[in-house]
Amino acid sequence: MNAYLGRRAPVALAVAALAVTLTACGTTEAGGAGSGGNGDGAVRIGLLLPENETARYEKFDKPLMEKKVALLTLGKGKVLYANAGGDAARQSSQADAMIKDKVDVLVIDAVDSKAIAGAVTKAKEAGIAVVAYDRLAEGPIDAYTSFDNEDVGRVQGKALLEALGDKARNGKIVMMNGAVTDPNAASFKTGARSVLDGKVNVGKEYDTVEWKPENAGTNMAAALSALGKDKVVGVYSANDGMAGGIISALKAAGVSPLPPVTGQDAELAGVRRIVSGEQYMTVYKPYAREAEAAAELAVLLAQGEKIDGIINQVVSSPTTKRIPAVLIPGMSVTRDNIRSTVVLDGVYTIDEICTEALKAACQETGLK
């Protein structure tokens, strides 16, 4: 569990000044290992993302970060990208290749927070700064940006309690947590448990291998077999992908009406399930703010500049204490506020959400 210290501050406070600083400065306090230390903006950022099971990485994180790096460097900065496809060993090899290529900074969203520690150490030994992105990797990390993950779990837990109402004590819930290799999963669980413990009966709880929807579906089928399909009144699902697998398992078992199921990431499929009434909620995390914060941290570090101006937290990993961090809150999305969250922020258009099959449901929710 991360130890959070310090006071929150808006991430965007230094954005305007930052762009001027990064593009106008002729000298820096300490240059990076690659070409970015000369202050001309020609930084090379290595971006390592963990998998493509979750839609967000290719749709949001990568293009948002590329756009922000280009903006901050007047088009001179470059993002070198690799996706590990859920393979920790592959990600370590990708990191080694970027270190050999002498990128200025590595931004790493770790498949396995422990397994990547060796690559992080190699980067530091090569004079390359490392930003942990979305998941707090182990090793000598220079900075970290993510969402307030325990708060995400609390948001999920509160929404599930609200959906359950009087049923909270009259049946059992199933907790479908994320992968044990992802430290965020433990934080989500801790936050959810802080709300749910003592208020619900947890009948079964699972840590889902690789966050895969099919694994969550298999676990859900096992839970229904063990508990009885009429005894499950709600499901805590740590993300939307798993929620899809869970809902498929519930429907295959003939559970009707479906119990409330939580989610996270505001994936398009998840938002559509919320519109249809199959999924109760998701947590919308403004990826633009996270990706932009990572880009700002990376470019500043590449230029040898201080990052204090955008830091709002200090966190600790099992190997490194007091890591400067930017943590961003998420928000609950239900049928009642889809328009004022993911639509208003331009994540999805109403036309993207409202397929022909969802036409009537969209009218009910005020999306048409």
C-alpha positions as CSV (number, residue, x, y, z in Angstrom):
1,M,0.0,0.0,0.0
2,N,1.4,3.4,-0.9
3,A,2.0,5.9,1.9
4,Y,0.6,9.2,0.8
5,L,2.1,12.3,2.2
6,G,1.8,16.0,1.4
7,R,-1.0,18.2,0.1
8,R,-2.8,18.0,-3.2
9,A,-2.2,20.7,-5.8
10,P,-3.8,21.0,-9.2
11,V,-1.7,19.2,-11.8
12,A,-2.2,22.0,-14.4
13,L,-0.9,24.9,-12.3
14,A,2.5,24.9,-14.0
15,V,1.6,23.9,-17.5
16,A,1.8,27.3,-19.2
17,A,5.0,28.2,-17.5
18,L,6.4,24.7,-18.1
19,A,6.0,24.9,-21.9
20,V,8.0,28.2,-21.9
21,T,10.6,26.8,-19.6
22,L,11.2,23.7,-21.6
23,T,11.5,25.4,-25.0
24,A,13.2,28.6,-23.9
25,C,15.9,27.4,-21.5
26,G,19.4,27.2,-22.9
27,T,20.9,25.6,-19.9
28,T,19.8,22.9,-17.4
29,E,20.8,21.7,-14.0
30,A,21.7,18.2,-15.3
31,G,21.5,16.8,-18.8
32,G,20.0,13.4,-19.5
33,A,21.9,10.4,-20.9
34,G,20.7,10.9,-24.5
35,S,20.3,14.0,-26.7
36,G,17.8,15.8,-24.5
37,G,20.2,17.3,-22.1
38,N,21.3,20.1,-24.4
39,G,18.1,22.1,-23.8
40,D,16.9,22.2,-27.5
41,G,13.8,20.2,-26.8
42,A,14.9,17.2,-28.9
43,V,14.2,14.7,-26.1
44,R,13.6,11.0,-26.7
45,I,11.1,9.4,-24.3
46,G,10.8,5.6,-24.1
47,L,7.2,4.6,-23.4
48,L,6.6,1.1,-22.2
49,L,3.0,0.1,-21.7
50,P,1.9,-3.2,-20.2
51,E,-0.8,-4.9,-22.3
52,N,-3.5,-4.5,-24.9
53,E,-6.3,-6.4,-23.3
54,T,-7.4,-3.1,-21.8
55,A,-8.5,-0.6,-24.5
56,R,-7.3,2.5,-22.8
57,Y,-3.5,2.1,-23.5
58,E,-3.7,2.3,-27.3
59,K,-6.7,4.5,-27.5
60,F,-5.8,7.1,-24.8
61,D,-2.5,6.8,-23.0
62,K,-0.1,6.5,-26.0
63,P,-1.6,9.2,-28.3
64,L,-2.2,11.6,-25.4
65,M,1.4,11.3,-24.2
66,E,2.8,11.7,-27.8
67,K,0.7,14.8,-28.2
68,K,1.8,16.4,-25.0
69,V,5.5,15.7,-25.5
70,A,5.2,17.3,-29.0
71,L,3.5,20.3,-27.5
72,L,6.1,20.8,-24.7
73,T,9.0,20.5,-27.1
74,L,7.6,22.4,-30.1
75,G,7.5,19.1,-32.1
76,K,11.2,18.2,-31.4
77,G,10.5,15.6,-28.8
78,K,10.0,12.0,-29.8
79,V,8.2,9.1,-28.0
80,L,9.6,5.6,-28.7
81,Y,6.8,3.1,-27.9
82,A,6.6,-0.6,-27.0
83,N,3.7,-2.7,-25.6
84,A,4.6,-5.8,-23.7
85,G,1.3,-7.7,-24.4
86,G,1.1,-8.7,-20.8
87,D,4.5,-10.4,-20.8
88,A,6.9,-9.2,-18.1
89,A,10.0,-10.8,-19.6
90,R,9.2,-9.1,-22.9
91,Q,8.8,-5.7,-21.2
92,S,12.2,-6.1,-19.5
93,S,13.7,-6.8,-23.0
94,Q,12.0,-3.8,-24.4
95,A,13.4,-1.7,-21.6
96,D,16.9,-3.1,-22.2
97,A,16.6,-2.2,-25.9
98,M,15.6,1.4,-25.1
99,I,18.4,1.7,-22.6
100,K,20.9,0.5,-25.2
101,D,19.3,3.0,-27.6
102,K,20.1,5.7,-25.0
103,V,16.7,7.3,-24.6
104,D,16.7,10.3,-22.3
105,V,13.9,9.0,-20.0
106,L,11.9,5.8,-19.6
107,V,8.2,6.0,-18.8
108,I,7.2,2.5,-17.6
109,D,3.7,1.1,-16.9
110,A,4.9,-2.2,-15.5
111,V,3.4,-5.6,-16.3
112,D,5.0,-6.9,-13.1
113,S,6.1,-4.2,-10.6
114,K,8.8,-6.5,-9.1
115,A,10.1,-8.1,-12.3
116,I,10.8,-4.7,-13.9
117,A,13.0,-3.6,-11.0
118,G,16.2,-4.9,-12.7
119,A,15.5,-2.9,-15.8
120,V,14.9,0.2,-13.7
121,T,18.2,-0.2,-12.0
122,K,20.0,-0.7,-15.4
123,A,18.4,2.6,-16.6
124,K,19.6,4.5,-13.6
125,E,23.1,3.1,-13.9
126,A,23.0,4.3,-17.5
127,G,22.0,7.8,-16.4
128,I,18.4,7.5,-17.7
129,A,15.6,8.8,-15.4
130,V,12.6,6.5,-14.9
131,V,9.0,7.6,-14.4
132,A,6.6,4.9,-13.2
133,Y,3.3,5.3,-15.0
134,D,0.0,4.2,-13.7
135,R,1.6,1.4,-11.6
136,L,4.3,1.9,-9.1
137,A,7.2,-0.1,-10.3
138,E,10.0,-1.2,-7.9
139,G,13.6,-0.1,-8.2
140,P,15.1,3.4,-8.1
141,I,12.2,5.3,-9.6
142,D,12.6,9.1,-10.1
143,A,8.9,10.0,-10.3
144,Y,5.4,8.5,-10.4
145,T,2.1,9.4,-11.8
146,S,-1.2,7.6,-11.5
147,F,-4.6,7.9,-10.1
148,D,-5.3,7.8,-6.3
149,N,-5.8,4.1,-6.4
150,E,-7.2,3.6,-2.9
151,D,-9.7,6.3,-3.6
152,V,-10.7,4.5,-6.8
153,G,-11.5,1.5,-4.6
154,R,-13.4,3.6,-2.2
155,V,-15.5,5.1,-5.1
156,Q,-16.3,1.5,-6.3
157,G,-17.2,0.3,-2.8
158,K,-19.4,3.3,-2.1
159,A,-21.2,2.8,-5.4
160,L,-21.8,-0.9,-4.7
161,L,-23.2,-0.2,-1.3
162,E,-25.5,2.4,-2.8
163,A,-26.7,-0.1,-5.4
164,L,-27.3,-2.8,-2.9
165,G,-29.3,-0.8,-0.4
166,D,-31.1,-3.1,2.1
167,K,-29.7,-6.2,0.2
168,A,-26.2,-5.5,1.5
169,R,-26.8,-7.8,4.5
170,N,-29.2,-10.2,3.0
171,G,-26.9,-12.0,0.6
172,K,-23.3,-12.4,-0.4
173,I,-21.1,-10.4,-2.7
174,V,-18.2,-11.7,-4.8
175,M,-15.0,-9.7,-4.9
176,M,-13.1,-9.9,-8.2
177,N,-9.8,-8.2,-7.7
178,G,-7.0,-7.5,-10.2
179,A,-3.7,-9.3,-10.7
180,V,-1.4,-9.8,-7.8
181,T,1.5,-8.7,-10.1
182,D,-0.1,-5.2,-10.3
183,P,0.4,-3.1,-7.1
184,N,-2.6,-1.0,-8.1
185,A,-4.8,-4.0,-7.6
186,A,-3.9,-4.2,-4.0
187,S,-4.6,-0.5,-3.6
188,F,-8.0,-0.8,-5.2
189,K,-8.9,-3.7,-2.9
190,T,-7.7,-1.9,0.2
191,G,-9.8,1.1,-0.7
192,A,-12.9,-1.0,-1.5
193,R,-12.5,-3.0,1.7
194,S,-12.3,0.2,3.8
195,V,-15.8,0.9,2.6
196,L,-17.3,-2.6,2.4
197,D,-15.9,-4.4,5.5
198,G,-18.6,-4.8,8.1
199,K,-21.3,-3.7,5.8
200,V,-21.5,-6.7,3.4
201,N,-20.8,-10.4,3.5
202,V,-18.1,-11.4,1.1
203,G,-18.9,-14.9,-0.1
204,K,-15.9,-15.4,-2.4
205,E,-12.9,-13.3,-3.3
206,Y,-10.4,-13.8,-6.2
207,D,-7.2,-12.3,-7.5
208,T,-7.6,-12.5,-11.3
209,V,-4.6,-13.7,-13.2
210,E,-3.5,-11.0,-15.7
211,W,-6.7,-9.1,-15.3
212,K,-8.2,-11.2,-18.1
213,P,-12.0,-11.1,-18.6
214,E,-12.0,-14.9,-19.3
215,N,-10.3,-15.6,-16.0
216,A,-12.8,-13.4,-14.2
217,G,-15.6,-15.2,-15.9
218,T,-14.2,-18.6,-14.8
219,N,-13.9,-17.3,-11.3
220,M,-17.5,-16.0,-11.3
221,A,-18.8,-19.3,-12.5
222,A,-17.0,-21.1,-9.7
223,A,-18.4,-18.6,-7.2
224,L,-22.0,-19.1,-8.4
225,S,-21.5,-22.9,-8.1
226,A,-20.1,-22.6,-4.6
227,L,-22.5,-20.0,-3.2
228,G,-25.7,-20.6,-5.3
229,K,-26.8,-18.2,-8.0
230,D,-29.7,-16.8,-5.9
231,K,-27.4,-15.9,-3.0
232,V,-25.1,-13.4,-4.9
233,V,-26.5,-9.9,-4.5
234,G,-23.5,-7.9,-5.9
235,V,-20.1,-8.2,-7.5
236,Y,-17.1,-6.0,-6.9
237,S,-15.2,-6.0,-10.2
238,A,-11.9,-4.1,-10.2
239,N,-12.2,-3.1,-13.8
240,D,-14.5,-3.0,-16.9
241,G,-12.8,-5.8,-18.8
242,M,-13.4,-8.2,-15.9
243,A,-16.9,-6.9,-15.5
244,G,-17.6,-8.1,-19.0
245,G,-16.4,-11.6,-18.2
246,I,-18.4,-11.6,-14.9
247,I,-21.6,-10.5,-16.6
248,S,-21.2,-13.1,-19.3
249,A,-20.9,-15.8,-16.6
250,L,-23.9,-14.5,-14.7
251,K,-26.0,-14.6,-17.8
252,A,-24.8,-18.0,-18.8
253,A,-25.8,-19.3,-15.3
254,G,-29.3,-17.8,-15.8
255,V,-29.0,-15.1,-13.1
256,S,-31.8,-12.7,-13.6
257,P,-32.1,-9.9,-12.7
258,L,-28.4,-9.3,-12.8
259,P,-26.8,-8.1,-9.5
260,P,-25.0,-4.7,-9.5
261,V,-21.5,-5.1,-10.9
262,T,-18.8,-2.4,-10.5
263,G,-16.0,-1.5,-12.9
264,Q,-13.2,0.8,-13.7
265,D,-11.6,2.6,-16.8
266,A,-14.8,3.8,-18.5
267,E,-14.1,1.5,-21.4
268,L,-16.7,1.9,-24.2
269,A,-18.0,-1.6,-23.8
270,G,-18.4,-0.9,-20.1
271,V,-20.2,2.4,-20.7
272,R,-22.6,0.6,-23.1
273,R,-23.3,-2.0,-20.5
274,I,-24.1,0.7,-18.0
275,V,-26.6,2.2,-20.5
276,S,-28.2,-1.2,-21.0
277,G,-28.4,-1.8,-17.3
278,E,-26.1,-4.9,-17.2
279,Q,-23.3,-3.1,-15.4
280,Y,-24.0,-0.7,-12.5
281,M,-21.0,1.7,-12.6
282,T,-17.4,2.3,-13.7
283,V,-14.7,4.7,-12.5
284,Y,-13.8,7.3,-15.1
285,K,-10.2,8.3,-14.8
286,P,-9.3,11.3,-16.8
287,Y,-6.4,9.7,-18.8
288,A,-5.5,13.0,-20.4
289,R,-4.4,14.4,-17.0
290,E,-2.4,11.3,-16.2
291,A,-0.7,11.1,-19.6
292,E,0.0,14.8,-19.6
293,A,1.5,14.7,-16.2
294,A,3.8,11.8,-17.3
295,A,4.9,13.7,-20.3
296,E,5.6,16.8,-18.3
297,L,7.7,14.8,-15.8
298,A,9.5,13.0,-18.5
299,V,10.4,16.1,-20.5
300,L,11.5,18.0,-17.3
301,L,13.7,15.1,-16.2
302,A,15.2,14.8,-19.7
303,Q,16.1,18.5,-19.6
304,G,17.5,18.2,-16.1
305,E,14.9,20.6,-14.7
306,K,13.2,20.4,-11.4
307,I,9.8,18.6,-11.2
308,D,8.7,20.1,-7.9
309,G,6.2,22.5,-9.5
310,I,3.8,19.7,-10.6
311,I,4.2,17.2,-7.7
312,N,1.3,16.9,-5.4
313,Q,2.1,13.7,-3.4
314,V,5.0,11.6,-2.1
315,V,4.7,7.8,-2.2
316,S,6.8,4.9,-1.2
317,S,7.4,1.5,-2.9
318,P,8.8,-1.6,-1.2
319,T,12.3,-0.6,-2.5
320,T,12.2,3.2,-2.7
321,K,11.0,5.8,-0.2
322,R,9.5,9.2,-0.8
323,I,9.1,9.1,-4.6
324,P,7.7,12.4,-6.0
325,A,4.3,11.8,-7.5
326,V,1.3,13.3,-9.3
327,L,-1.9,11.5,-8.2
328,I,-5.2,12.2,-9.8
329,P,-8.7,11.4,-8.5
330,G,-11.3,9.4,-10.4
331,M,-15.1,9.7,-10.4
332,S,-18.0,7.3,-10.4
333,V,-20.0,6.9,-13.7
334,T,-23.5,5.5,-13.6
335,R,-26.5,5.8,-16.0
336,D,-27.3,9.2,-14.4
337,N,-24.1,11.0,-15.3
338,I,-22.6,9.6,-18.5
339,R,-23.3,12.8,-20.4
340,S,-21.6,15.0,-17.7
341,T,-18.5,12.8,-17.5
342,V,-17.2,10.8,-20.5
343,V,-19.3,12.6,-23.1
344,L,-18.6,16.1,-21.7
345,D,-14.9,15.4,-21.6
346,G,-14.9,14.2,-25.2
347,V,-13.9,10.6,-24.4
348,Y,-16.8,9.2,-26.4
349,T,-19.5,10.8,-28.5
350,I,-23.2,9.9,-27.9
351,D,-23.2,8.3,-31.4
352,E,-20.3,6.0,-30.3
353,I,-22.1,4.9,-27.1
354,C,-25.6,4.6,-28.5
355,T,-25.6,1.7,-30.9
356,E,-28.9,0.8,-32.6
357,A,-29.4,-1.9,-30.0
358,L,-29.1,0.7,-27.2
359,K,-31.4,3.3,-28.9
360,A,-34.2,2.8,-26.4
361,A,-31.9,2.6,-23.4
362,C,-30.1,5.8,-24.5
363,Q,-33.4,7.6,-24.7
364,E,-34.2,6.5,-21.1
365,T,-30.8,7.9,-19.9
366,G,-31.2,11.2,-21.8
367,L,-28.4,10.4,-24.3
368,K,-30.6,10.9,-27.3
